Amino acid sequence: MTDLRRDGAAALEWAARYLEGVRDQPVLAQVEPGAIRARLPQHPPANPEPFADVLRDLDQILLPGITHWQHPRFFAYFANTATEPGILAELLAATLNSVSFIWRTGPAATELELLTLDWLAELLGLPQGWHGHIEDTASVSTIAALAAARAHTGKRIIVCSEDAHSSVERAGRLLDMPLRKIPVDDAFRMRPDQLDLDGAAAVVATVGTTSTTSIDPVPAIADACRSAGVWLHVDAAYAGSAWVCPELRGSAAGVEHADSLVVNAHKWLATPMDCSCLWTRHPDALRKAFSLTPEYLRTPETAESLSDYGPALGRRFRALKLWAVLRCHGRSGLQAMIREHVRLAETFESWVRATPGWSICAPRPFSVVCFRKDDSDEANEAIMQRVNASGVAFLSHTKVKGQFVLRLAIGNARTTEDDVRLTWEAIQNEAKPDR
Amino acid sequence: MTDLRRDGAAALEWAARYLEGVRDQPVLAQVEPGAIRARLPQHPPANPEPFADVLRDLDQILLPGITHWQHPRFFAYFANTATEPGILAELLAATLNSVSFIWRTGPAATELELLTLDWLAELLGLPQGWHGHIEDTASVSTIAALAAARAHTGKRIIVCSEDAHSSVERAGRLLDMPLRKIPVDDAFRMRPDQLDLDGAAAVVATVGTTSTTSIDPVPAIADACRSAGVWLHVDAAYAGSAWVCPELRGSAAGVEHADSLVVNAHKWLATPMDCSCLWTRHPDALRKAFSLTPEYLRTPETAESLSDYGPALGRRFRALKLWAVLRCHGRSGLQAMIREHVRLAETFESWVRATPGWSICAPRPFSVVCFRKDDSDEANEAIMQRVNASGVAFLSHTKVKGQFVLRLAIGNARTTEDDVRLTWEAIQNEAKPDR
């Protein structure tokens, strides 16, 4: 029998040592596809095994197959962090195991979710009175927002820029809503002069695109949407967290006119996966898209059920981790983390600019630096693969104006200037002609 | 600063005491809507607070607003359990915080998910070679399956029985796929003689409906689907777990012909929310519905990415908890739990049948008993509300042939025969004419 105290103490010790030692692991898992599975039993056990065996196999078999998102030199995609308050809150949420599909099945979970989303709206400087709830990912938040836009407007076309996240196209396919892509300008921003809203249900404007963290001109797009009666969904999944710092709120201009907004607290706000925050000024439109109460879910209370706002019926107690993170970091703690990440990105950018033979490839409004060696695409890709294979750091790439470009995404709370320096040295080292 | 060892020990002790004492809590939260929120600060803190304060407020403020899904007398909806191995695995998953949207971002998470779904398929006696992965809820698994059916068949109509779960209708609305509802027979099973497959993309057949746990005639439906080239999705979200016991596999007849199947391990298989298992014989159809690889996600490996099989891109390391549960319970442990629940339901059913003035309202193939007092709907509803308000047990209801019917759903691993007896006594007591 698994004992929560005895086995829990061992699991907690494993977790603490993991976080203390993660810096010494190769960031990107150094395994071939299939290697982890091949080391595990192909059939389930007939009889109970001790939890200690699970912990042993996690350590000995799975660990080499783990890409360490908690590593301070994880610089790929959008780097993130699960800090201690959120980790412990997940333990508590799993212990409670509440499934809050209607209010009475989780009154505290429901009300805490609404409250923490109000708290976060206040921290980010969003308008008062928006309705906020949590979905698992920005992909699903966007699906919910676009379904609401369709229900609200009766139209079907989704408009976004060429540089919008692939989840918008995936959502369109799921919802059977055709996509219209608008070209971007030289700074990778949607061109409002090219905006065609004919038949449009929604525009998805992005603050902080995945490729270059460019910022669509939301004020102009909002004006056009308002005139045309089109829903404006703002995807600030990564960059919205920056608004906790007043000096970074320039990028929030126009967002106050959005009909819906997604910010992932699990990206740049220290909260463990999954915590995608979706706000709307039209909760009625989300309910129109999703609400459906069969007999077996009818209850006497007049109280909000958060499953009326998205695709899933069952809902974990995700608010607990966001509440713990907002409280244990506080506004000042979150600001300090974001500011340090932006400072480190600025520093890295200055190093690249100061080095002959290297170029910055896009403006850097937040904590992601797009850069490349003045060489072929193949040479740049090879540099990235060698850095990643070394285990020192994990970078990812994008294409900018047809060229292969490296991305250094800073977003882990444990990242120091030394980590960034070591990574820049590794990149330069792997770029030497004799490699 | 939150310290994982110190604050973690306190959180773990809270969790252990919670589970030890949950039996003494009122099952259904005894609060009015808004009461929990009113006791919490309306604004987020400016500066960091200790994690101990979070734990204190969880205990003092939130606890009264928690409906205790872990309570042994939680008999509403489908009762579930998060047992210790899964709880601790969630702590570990949050510590690792991997976001496995493509293989290289989580090789171990990806391969363990495929392996554990193969393990579970073997435990449930499913055909070999199906492709399995985890979604958060059956709602989303069904959305994924129906999107695949649409992509595979090029058709749009969804066919299900009147008693199919409301998530099928919600999925149809999201996917813009019209629903055709087929009448049920006297035992609440879809009538195959009424099956109209004209224009149909998919039939959703249910094994264990939410209302009465009735079983659609899957073999006949499967034959009709095969002839007509229609996708067969089997919703066994609750009852599929029963197949771990060979003597309960009669209800799996025909499921081997399904194109997709959903079983929620977080319902009756001891795994914490969220762990909805979706298998398919046509992984290509799921990829056709969902796969889309933008430049920034291209990698050199030829390896499967599980985000190609559902709406979400980012994916938590959910397989860890299912793996821990399957190992620490073993086949024999899971069988023992399921058998005990079925035995308790049989016992409760026999008590109801032996009591004058009470009736069983539907066949009981698994662990859910549908019953009512031979009295008005209002009287039955009042009985249920009084039992729930007493905190002794939590029941929910359904409508069966137009009548208000009580449901006793057994599914919590801590439930004993004494819990069931105490609940039956409470029900009879609240049904006395002088109440």
Chai-1 contact restraints between the chains, C-beta under 6 A:
chainA,res_idxA,chainB,res_idxB,connection_type,confidence,min_distance_angstrom,max_distance_angstrom,comment,restraint_id
A,T2,B,E84,contact,1.0,0.0,6.0,A-B,restraint_1
A,T2,B,P85,contact,1.0,0.0,6.0,A-B,restraint_2
A,T2,B,C328,contact,1.0,0.0,6.0,A-B,restraint_3
A,L4,B,A16,contact,1.0,0.0,6.0,A-B,restraint_4
A,L4,B,E84,contact,1.0,0.0,6.0,A-B,restraint_5
A,R5,B,A16,contact,1.0,0.0,6.0,A-B,restraint_6
A,G8,B,L12,contact,1.0,0.0,6.0,A-B,restraint_7
A,G8,B,L88,contact,1.0,0.0,6.0,A-B,restraint_8
A,A11,B,L88,contact,1.0,0.0,6.0,A-B,restraint_9
A,A11,B,L91,contact,1.0,0.0,6.0,A-B,restraint_10
A,L12,B,G8,contact,1.0,0.0,6.0,A-B,restraint_11
A,A15,B,T95,contact,1.0,0.0,6.0,A-B,restraint_12
A,A16,B,L4,contact,1.0,0.0,6.0,A-B,restraint_13
A,A16,B,R5,contact,1.0,0.0,6.0,A-B,restraint_14
A,Y18,B,T95,contact,1.0,0.0,6.0,A-B,restraint_15
A,A29,B,P107,contact,1.0,0.0,6.0,A-B,restraint_16
A,V31,B,P107,contact,1.0,0.0,6.0,A-B,restraint_17
A,P33,B,E301,contact,1.0,0.0,6.0,A-B,restraint_18
A,P33,B,A303,contact,1.0,0.0,6.0,A-B,restraint_19
A,I36,B,P107,contact,1.0,0.0,6.0,A-B,restraint_20
A,I36,B,A108,contact,1.0,0.0,6.0,A-B,restraint_21
A,I36,B,E111,contact,1.0,0.0,6.0,A-B,restraint_22
A,R37,B,E111,contact,1.0,0.0,6.0,A-B,restraint_23
A,R37,B,L115,contact,1.0,0.0,6.0,A-B,restraint_24
A,L40,B,L115,contact,1.0,0.0,6.0,A-B,restraint_25
A,P44,B,W119,contact,1.0,0.0,6.0,A-B,restraint_26
A,P44,B,L123,contact,1.0,0.0,6.0,A-B,restraint_27
A,P44,B,L326,contact,1.0,0.0,6.0,A-B,restraint_28
A,P45,B,R327,contact,1.0,0.0,6.0,A-B,restraint_29
A,P45,B,G330,contact,1.0,0.0,6.0,A-B,restraint_30
A,A46,B,G330,contact,1.0,0.0,6.0,A-B,restraint_31
A,A46,B,R331,contact,1.0,0.0,6.0,A-B,restraint_32
A,N47,B,G330,contact,1.0,0.0,6.0,A-B,restraint_33
A,N47,B,S332,contact,1.0,0.0,6.0,A-B,restraint_34
A,P48,B,C328,contact,1.0,0.0,6.0,A-B,restraint_35
A,P48,B,H329,contact,1.0,0.0,6.0,A-B,restraint_36
A,P48,B,G330,contact,1.0,0.0,6.0,A-B,restraint_37
A,P48,B,G333,contact,1.0,0.0,6.0,A-B,restraint_38
A,E49,B,R327,contact,1.0,0.0,6.0,A-B,restraint_39
A,F51,B,P85,contact,1.0,0.0,6.0,A-B,restraint_40
A,F51,B,C328,contact,1.0,0.0,6.0,A-B,restraint_41
A,V54,B,A324,contact,1.0,0.0,6.0,A-B,restraint_42
A,V54,B,R327,contact,1.0,0.0,6.0,A-B,restraint_43
A,L62,B,A108,contact,1.0,0.0,6.0,A-B,restraint_44
A,G65,B,P107,contact,1.0,0.0,6.0,A-B,restraint_45
A,G65,B,A108,contact,1.0,0.0,6.0,A-B,restraint_46
A,I66,B,A108,contact,1.0,0.0,6.0,A-B,restraint_47
A,T67,B,T105,contact,1.0,0.0,6.0,A-B,restraint_48
A,T67,B,G106,contact,1.0,0.0,6.0,A-B,restraint_49
A,W69,B,N97,contact,1.0,0.0,6.0,A-B,restraint_50
A,W69,B,S98,contact,1.0,0.0,6.0,A-B,restraint_51
A,Q70,B,N97,contact,1.0,0.0,6.0,A-B,restraint_52
A,A82,B,A94,contact,1.0,0.0,6.0,A-B,restraint_53
A,A82,B,N97,contact,1.0,0.0,6.0,A-B,restraint_54
A,E84,B,T2,contact,1.0,0.0,6.0,A-B,restraint_55
A,E84,B,L4,contact,1.0,0.0,6.0,A-B,restraint_56
A,P85,B,T2,contact,1.0,0.0,6.0,A-B,restraint_57
A,P85,B,F51,contact,1.0,0.0,6.0,A-B,restraint_58
A,I87,B,A94,contact,1.0,0.0,6.0,A-B,restraint_59
A,I87,B,T95,contact,1.0,0.0,6.0,A-B,restraint_60
A,L88,B,G8,contact,1.0,0.0,6.0,A-B,restraint_61
A,L88,B,A11,contact,1.0,0.0,6.0,A-B,restraint_62
A,E90,B,E90,contact,1.0,0.0,6.0,A-B,restraint_63
A,E90,B,A94,contact,1.0,0.0,6.0,A-B,restraint_64
A,L91,B,A11,contact,1.0,0.0,6.0,A-B,restraint_65
A,L91,B,L91,contact,1.0,0.0,6.0,A-B,restraint_66
A,L92,B,A11,contact,1.0,0.0,6.0,A-B,restraint_67
A,A94,B,A82,contact,1.0,0.0,6.0,A-B,restraint_68
A,A94,B,I87,contact,1.0,0.0,6.0,A-B,restraint_69
A,A94,B,E90,contact,1.0,0.0,6.0,A-B,restraint_70
A,A94,B,P272,contact,1.0,0.0,6.0,A-B,restraint_71
A,T95,B,A15,contact,1.0,0.0,6.0,A-B,restraint_72
A,T95,B,Y18,contact,1.0,0.0,6.0,A-B,restraint_73
A,T95,B,I87,contact,1.0,0.0,6.0,A-B,restraint_74
A,N97,B,W69,contact,1.0,0.0,6.0,A-B,restraint_75
A,N97,B,Q70,contact,1.0,0.0,6.0,A-B,restraint_76
A,N97,B,A82,contact,1.0,0.0,6.0,A-B,restraint_77
A,N97,B,P272,contact,1.0,0.0,6.0,A-B,restraint_78
A,N97,B,M273,contact,1.0,0.0,6.0,A-B,restraint_79
A,S98,B,W69,contact,1.0,0.0,6.0,A-B,restraint_80
A,V99,B,M273,contact,1.0,0.0,6.0,A-B,restraint_81
A,T105,B,T67,contact,1.0,0.0,6.0,A-B,restraint_82
A,G106,B,T67,contact,1.0,0.0,6.0,A-B,restraint_83
A,P107,B,A29,contact,1.0,0.0,6.0,A-B,restraint_84
A,P107,B,V31,contact,1.0,0.0,6.0,A-B,restraint_85
A,P107,B,I36,contact,1.0,0.0,6.0,A-B,restraint_86
A,P107,B,G65,contact,1.0,0.0,6.0,A-B,restraint_87
A,A108,B,I36,contact,1.0,0.0,6.0,A-B,restraint_88
A,A108,B,L62,contact,1.0,0.0,6.0,A-B,restraint_89
A,A108,B,G65,contact,1.0,0.0,6.0,A-B,restraint_90
A,A108,B,I66,contact,1.0,0.0,6.0,A-B,restraint_91
A,E111,B,I36,contact,1.0,0.0,6.0,A-B,restraint_92
A,E111,B,R37,contact,1.0,0.0,6.0,A-B,restraint_93
A,L115,B,R37,contact,1.0,0.0,6.0,A-B,restraint_94
A,L115,B,L40,contact,1.0,0.0,6.0,A-B,restraint_95
A,W119,B,P44,contact,1.0,0.0,6.0,A-B,restraint_96
A,L123,B,P44,contact,1.0,0.0,6.0,A-B,restraint_97
A,D136,B,D136,contact,1.0,0.0,6.0,A-B,restraint_98
A,D136,B,A312,contact,1.0,0.0,6.0,A-B,restraint_99
A,T137,B,A312,contact,1.0,0.0,6.0,A-B,restraint_100
A,T137,B,L313,contact,1.0,0.0,6.0,A-B,restraint_101
A,T137,B,G314,contact,1.0,0.0,6.0,A-B,restraint_102
A,S139,B,P311,contact,1.0,0.0,6.0,A-B,restraint_103
A,S139,B,A312,contact,1.0,0.0,6.0,A-B,restraint_104
A,S139,B,L313,contact,1.0,0.0,6.0,A-B,restraint_105
A,V140,B,P311,contact,1.0,0.0,6.0,A-B,restraint_106
A,V140,B,A312,contact,1.0,0.0,6.0,A-B,restraint_107
A,I143,B,P311,contact,1.0,0.0,6.0,A-B,restraint_108
A,A147,B,L174,contact,1.0,0.0,6.0,A-B,restraint_109
A,S166,B,L292,contact,1.0,0.0,6.0,A-B,restraint_110
A,S166,B,P294,contact,1.0,0.0,6.0,A-B,restraint_111
A,S167,B,L313,contact,1.0,0.0,6.0,A-B,restraint_112
A,E169,B,L292,contact,1.0,0.0,6.0,A-B,restraint_113
A,R170,B,L292,contact,1.0,0.0,6.0,A-B,restraint_114
A,L174,B,A147,contact,1.0,0.0,6.0,A-B,restraint_115
A,D176,B,D176,contact,1.0,0.0,6.0,A-B,restraint_116
A,T210,B,Y296,contact,1.0,0.0,6.0,A-B,restraint_117
A,P272,B,A94,contact,1.0,0.0,6.0,A-B,restraint_118
A,P272,B,N97,contact,1.0,0.0,6.0,A-B,restraint_119
A,M273,B,N97,contact,1.0,0.0,6.0,A-B,restraint_120
A,M273,B,V99,contact,1.0,0.0,6.0,A-B,restraint_121
A,M273,B,R316,contact,1.0,0.0,6.0,A-B,restraint_122
A,D274,B,R316,contact,1.0,0.0,6.0,A-B,restraint_123
A,L292,B,S166,contact,1.0,0.0,6.0,A-B,restraint_124
A,L292,B,E169,contact,1.0,0.0,6.0,A-B,restraint_125
A,L292,B,R170,contact,1.0,0.0,6.0,A-B,restraint_126
A,P294,B,S166,contact,1.0,0.0,6.0,A-B,restraint_127
A,E295,B,T398,contact,1.0,0.0,6.0,A-B,restraint_128
A,E295,B,K399,contact,1.0,0.0,6.0,A-B,restraint_129
A,Y296,B,T210,contact,1.0,0.0,6.0,A-B,restraint_130
A,Y296,B,T398,contact,1.0,0.0,6.0,A-B,restraint_131
A,E301,B,P33,contact,1.0,0.0,6.0,A-B,restraint_132
A,A303,B,P33,contact,1.0,0.0,6.0,A-B,restraint_133
A,P311,B,S139,contact,1.0,0.0,6.0,A-B,restraint_134
A,P311,B,V140,contact,1.0,0.0,6.0,A-B,restraint_135
A,P311,B,I143,contact,1.0,0.0,6.0,A-B,restraint_136
A,A312,B,D136,contact,1.0,0.0,6.0,A-B,restraint_137
A,A312,B,T137,contact,1.0,0.0,6.0,A-B,restraint_138
A,A312,B,S139,contact,1.0,0.0,6.0,A-B,restraint_139
A,A312,B,V140,contact,1.0,0.0,6.0,A-B,restraint_140
A,L313,B,T137,contact,1.0,0.0,6.0,A-B,restraint_141
A,L313,B,S139,contact,1.0,0.0,6.0,A-B,restraint_142
A,L313,B,S167,contact,1.0,0.0,6.0,A-B,restraint_143
A,G314,B,T137,contact,1.0,0.0,6.0,A-B,restraint_144
A,R316,B,M273,contact,1.0,0.0,6.0,A-B,restraint_145
A,R316,B,D274,contact,1.0,0.0,6.0,A-B,restraint_146
A,A324,B,V54,contact,1.0,0.0,6.0,A-B,restraint_147
A,L326,B,P44,contact,1.0,0.0,6.0,A-B,restraint_148
A,R327,B,P45,contact,1.0,0.0,6.0,A-B,restraint_149
A,R327,B,E49,contact,1.0,0.0,6.0,A-B,restraint_150
A,R327,B,V54,contact,1.0,0.0,6.0,A-B,restraint_151
A,C328,B,T2,contact,1.0,0.0,6.0,A-B,restraint_152
A,C328,B,P48,contact,1.0,0.0,6.0,A-B,restraint_153
A,C328,B,F51,contact,1.0,0.0,6.0,A-B,restraint_154
A,H329,B,P48,contact,1.0,0.0,6.0,A-B,restraint_155
A,G330,B,P45,contact,1.0,0.0,6.0,A-B,restraint_156
A,G330,B,A46,contact,1.0,0.0,6.0,A-B,restraint_157
A,G330,B,N47,contact,1.0,0.0,6.0,A-B,restraint_158
A,G330,B,P48,contact,1.0,0.0,6.0,A-B,restraint_159
A,R331,B,A46,contact,1.0,0.0,6.0,A-B,restraint_160
A,S332,B,N47,contact,1.0,0.0,6.0,A-B,restraint_161
A,G333,B,P48,contact,1.0,0.0,6.0,A-B,restraint_162
A,T398,B,E295,contact,1.0,0.0,6.0,A-B,restraint_163
A,T398,B,Y296,contact,1.0,0.0,6.0,A-B,restraint_164
A,K399,B,E295,contact,1.0,0.0,6.0,A-B,restraint_165
